[in-house]
């Protein structure tokens, strides 16, 4: 890889190819319609910039039409093998240089796209967006809204001074409410997690509706379900059913057994 190719990989992406993924600053943030993206999610929220699989692939093709990738391992059917956490590890080769990437998703196709984008980042593709996303994600984890004014350090009240005036009668001192840390909603029981049959049907419907980019799918699910969905593995049976109903209003025909 020469300097020209390395520079081309790191070129900023046009605004039209950069998507937005909403991330509420607090899990307990009240839900509402967002003026920035039009979605329904916790507010306020950061909107993380991301580049989809198609844009990343186009960049690789522009720099090296012969780029390629390979999985770390293949299964008994000759297909890319996932690890025990359902992640796909790959080697991406661009202009003779090979680097490692990892991806996850609801299906193998999504895992491949996510892994390619992750490995391409090692070459500098959309690195500025990844860096910005990491910083914004850190703010989200801390529950900090960078758009909000910074809070100044509290100023100590001046010490009371003696006066010759008669003290006025005082009422009872106000009782402050005890500090209670907000609690996150309990995680769904294992038995309530979406079934394998639901997963297969949901993945098929997403593909039929041209939703094959992981970040776009998570953003759509977050808007649909009214909560922050950072992984499809956390979907409950009811949420998976809601997503399938939204993708296919008409139920599929029953096949007689």
C-alpha positions as CSV (number, residue, x, y, z in Angstrom):
1,X,0.0,0.0,0.0
2,X,1.4,3.4,-1.0
3,X,0.9,6.8,0.7
4,X,-1.7,7.8,-1.9
5,X,-3.9,4.7,-1.2
6,X,-3.5,5.2,2.5
7,X,-4.6,8.8,2.2
8,X,-7.6,7.9,0.0
9,X,-8.9,5.4,2.6
10,X,-9.0,8.1,5.2
11,X,-10.7,10.7,3.1
12,X,-13.9,12.1,4.9
13,X,-17.2,10.7,3.6
14,X,-19.8,13.0,2.0
15,X,-22.5,14.1,4.4
16,X,-25.1,12.2,2.3
17,X,-23.5,8.8,3.1
18,X,-23.3,9.4,6.9
19,X,-26.2,8.1,8.9
20,X,-27.4,9.0,12.4
21,X,-27.9,6.6,15.3
22,X,-29.7,8.0,18.4
23,X,-28.3,7.2,21.8
24,X,-30.1,8.6,24.9
25,X,-27.8,10.0,27.6
26,X,-29.7,8.2,30.4
27,X,-31.5,4.9,30.3
28,X,-34.4,6.4,32.3
29,X,-34.7,9.5,30.0
30,X,-38.3,10.3,29.1
31,X,-39.3,9.2,25.6
32,X,-40.4,11.7,23.0
33,X,-40.3,12.6,19.3
34,X,-36.9,13.8,18.4
35,X,-36.7,17.1,16.5
36,X,-33.3,16.1,15.0
37,X,-34.1,12.7,13.6
38,X,-37.8,12.4,13.9
39,X,-37.5,9.1,15.9
40,X,-39.2,8.2,19.2
41,X,-36.6,7.6,21.9
42,X,-35.2,8.8,25.2
43,X,-34.4,12.6,25.2
44,X,-32.0,14.2,25.2
45,X,-29.8,12.0,23.1
46,X,-26.6,12.0,21.1
47,X,-26.9,11.2,17.4
48,X,-23.8,9.1,16.5
49,X,-22.6,9.4,13.0
50,X,-21.9,6.1,11.2
51,X,-21.1,4.9,7.7
52,X,-23.0,1.9,6.4
53,X,-21.6,-1.3,4.7
54,X,-22.3,0.0,1.2
55,X,-20.4,3.2,1.6
56,X,-17.4,1.4,3.2
57,X,-17.4,-1.2,0.4
58,X,-17.4,1.6,-2.2
59,X,-14.4,3.2,-0.5
60,X,-12.5,-0.1,-0.5
61,X,-13.3,-0.6,-4.2
62,X,-12.1,2.9,-5.1
63,X,-8.7,2.3,-3.5
64,X,-8.2,-1.4,-4.4
65,X,-10.7,-3.2,-6.8
66,X,-9.1,-6.5,-5.8
67,X,-9.6,-6.1,-2.0
68,X,-10.9,-9.3,-0.3
69,X,-11.7,-10.7,3.1
70,X,-11.7,-14.2,4.7
71,X,-13.1,-15.6,7.9
72,X,-10.8,-17.0,10.6
73,X,-12.6,-20.4,10.3
74,X,-15.2,-22.2,8.4
75,X,-18.0,-24.5,9.7
76,X,-18.8,-28.0,8.4
77,X,-20.9,-26.4,5.6
78,X,-18.0,-24.3,4.4
79,X,-19.6,-21.1,5.7
80,X,-17.9,-18.5,8.0
81,X,-17.9,-19.7,11.6
82,X,-18.9,-17.5,14.5
83,X,-17.3,-17.7,17.9
84,X,-19.0,-18.6,21.1
85,X,-20.4,-15.1,21.5
86,X,-21.8,-15.1,17.9
87,X,-19.1,-12.8,16.7
88,X,-17.4,-13.1,13.3
89,X,-13.6,-12.6,13.1
90,X,-12.1,-11.8,9.6
91,X,-9.0,-10.8,7.9
92,X,-9.4,-7.9,5.5
93,X,-6.7,-7.4,2.8
94,X,-6.4,-4.1,1.0
95,X,-3.6,-3.2,-1.4
96,X,-1.5,-6.1,-0.1
97,X,-2.0,-5.2,3.6
98,X,-4.0,-7.5,5.9
99,X,-5.7,-6.4,9.1
100,X,-8.2,-8.1,11.5
101,X,-11.8,-7.1,12.2
102,X,-14.7,-8.4,14.2
103,X,-18.4,-8.0,13.8
104,X,-21.8,-9.1,15.1
105,X,-25.4,-9.0,14.1
106,X,-28.7,-10.8,13.8
107,X,-27.6,-13.0,10.9
108,X,-24.4,-14.0,9.1
109,X,-24.9,-11.3,6.4
110,X,-25.1,-8.6,9.0
111,X,-22.0,-10.0,10.8
112,X,-20.0,-9.9,7.6
113,X,-21.0,-6.3,6.9
114,X,-20.2,-5.2,10.5
115,X,-16.8,-7.1,10.5
116,X,-15.8,-5.5,7.2
117,X,-16.6,-2.0,8.5
118,X,-14.7,-2.8,11.7
119,X,-11.6,-4.0,9.8
120,X,-11.8,-1.1,7.3
121,X,-11.6,1.2,10.3
122,X,-8.1,-0.3,11.0
123,X,-7.1,1.1,7.6
124,X,-8.6,4.6,8.5
125,X,-11.9,4.2,6.7
126,X,-14.4,6.6,8.6
127,X,-11.9,6.7,11.4
128,X,-13.0,10.3,12.3
129,X,-16.5,9.0,12.7
130,X,-15.4,6.1,14.9
131,X,-13.4,8.4,17.1
132,X,-16.3,10.8,17.4
133,X,-18.7,7.9,18.2
134,X,-16.3,6.6,20.9
135,X,-16.2,10.0,22.6
136,X,-20.0,10.4,22.3
137,X,-20.6,6.9,23.6
138,X,-18.4,7.7,26.6
139,X,-20.6,10.7,27.3
140,X,-23.7,8.5,27.0
141,X,-22.2,6.0,29.5
142,X,-21.6,8.8,31.9
143,X,-25.0,10.3,31.3
144,X,-23.5,13.6,30.2
145,X,-25.1,15.8,27.6
146,X,-22.3,17.7,25.8
147,X,-24.9,20.2,24.5
148,X,-26.0,21.1,28.1
149,X,-24.2,24.0,29.9
150,X,-21.5,22.9,32.2
151,X,-22.3,23.0,35.9
152,X,-20.2,25.4,38.0
153,X,-18.8,24.4,41.3
154,X,-21.2,25.3,44.2
155,X,-20.2,28.5,46.0
156,X,-20.2,28.3,49.8
157,X,-22.6,30.7,51.5
158,X,-21.0,33.5,53.4
159,X,-20.7,33.0,57.2
160,X,-23.5,34.6,59.2
161,X,-22.8,37.9,61.0
162,X,-24.1,39.1,64.3
163,X,-26.7,41.9,64.2
164,X,-28.6,43.8,66.9
165,X,-32.0,43.1,65.3
166,X,-34.4,40.8,67.0
167,X,-34.4,37.4,65.5
168,X,-37.5,36.6,63.5
169,X,-39.4,33.5,64.3
170,X,-38.6,30.6,62.0
171,X,-40.8,27.9,60.7
172,X,-39.8,24.2,60.7
173,X,-36.8,23.5,58.5
174,X,-37.8,22.0,55.1
175,X,-37.1,18.3,54.9
176,X,-35.3,17.3,51.8
177,X,-36.1,14.1,50.0
178,X,-33.5,11.4,50.4
179,X,-31.3,10.9,47.5
180,X,-32.4,7.8,45.6
181,X,-30.3,6.5,42.8
182,X,-32.4,5.9,39.6
183,X,-32.8,2.3,38.9
184,X,-32.6,0.8,35.4
185,X,-35.5,-1.4,34.3
186,X,-34.8,-5.0,35.1
187,X,-33.4,-7.1,32.3
188,X,-35.8,-9.5,30.6
189,X,-35.7,-13.1,32.0
190,X,-33.9,-15.5,29.8
191,X,-37.1,-17.3,29.1
192,X,-38.6,-14.1,27.7
193,X,-35.8,-13.6,25.1
194,X,-36.9,-14.0,21.4
195,X,-37.0,-17.6,20.1
196,X,-34.9,-19.1,17.3
197,X,-38.1,-19.3,15.2
198,X,-38.8,-15.6,15.8
199,X,-35.1,-14.8,14.9
200,X,-35.3,-16.6,11.6
201,X,-38.6,-14.9,10.6
202,X,-37.4,-11.4,11.8
203,X,-34.1,-11.7,9.8
204,X,-36.0,-12.7,6.7
205,X,-38.4,-9.8,7.0
206,X,-35.5,-7.4,7.5
207,X,-33.8,-8.6,4.4
208,X,-37.1,-8.3,2.4
209,X,-37.4,-4.7,3.6
210,X,-33.8,-3.9,2.6
211,X,-32.7,-3.5,6.2
212,X,-29.4,-5.3,6.2
213,X,-27.1,-2.7,7.9
214,X,-26.7,-3.3,11.6
215,X,-26.7,0.3,12.8
216,X,-29.7,1.1,10.6
217,X,-31.6,-1.9,12.1
218,X,-30.8,-0.9,15.7
219,X,-31.9,2.7,15.0
220,X,-35.1,1.4,13.5
221,X,-35.8,-0.9,16.4
222,X,-35.0,1.8,19.0
223,X,-37.6,4.1,17.3
224,X,-40.2,1.3,17.0
225,X,-39.9,0.0,20.5
226,X,-39.4,3.3,22.3
227,X,-36.2,2.2,24.0
228,X,-32.5,2.1,23.3
229,X,-31.7,-1.2,21.5
230,X,-27.9,-1.7,21.3
231,X,-28.2,-5.4,20.3
232,X,-30.9,-7.6,18.8
233,X,-29.9,-10.3,21.3
234,X,-31.8,-8.3,24.0
235,X,-35.2,-8.4,22.2
236,X,-38.0,-10.0,24.1
237,X,-40.6,-12.3,22.5
238,X,-43.1,-9.4,22.6
239,X,-40.6,-7.0,21.0
240,X,-39.7,-9.4,18.3
241,X,-43.4,-9.9,17.5
242,X,-43.9,-6.1,17.3
243,X,-41.0,-5.8,14.9
244,X,-42.3,-8.6,12.7
245,X,-45.8,-7.0,12.7
246,X,-44.4,-3.7,11.6
247,X,-42.4,-5.3,8.8
248,X,-45.2,-7.6,7.6
249,X,-48.7,-6.2,8.7
250,X,-50.3,-9.2,7.0
251,X,-49.5,-12.5,8.8
252,X,-47.9,-15.2,6.6
253,X,-50.2,-17.9,5.3
254,X,-50.3,-21.0,7.5
255,X,-49.0,-24.1,5.9
256,X,-50.9,-27.3,6.7
257,X,-48.8,-29.8,8.4
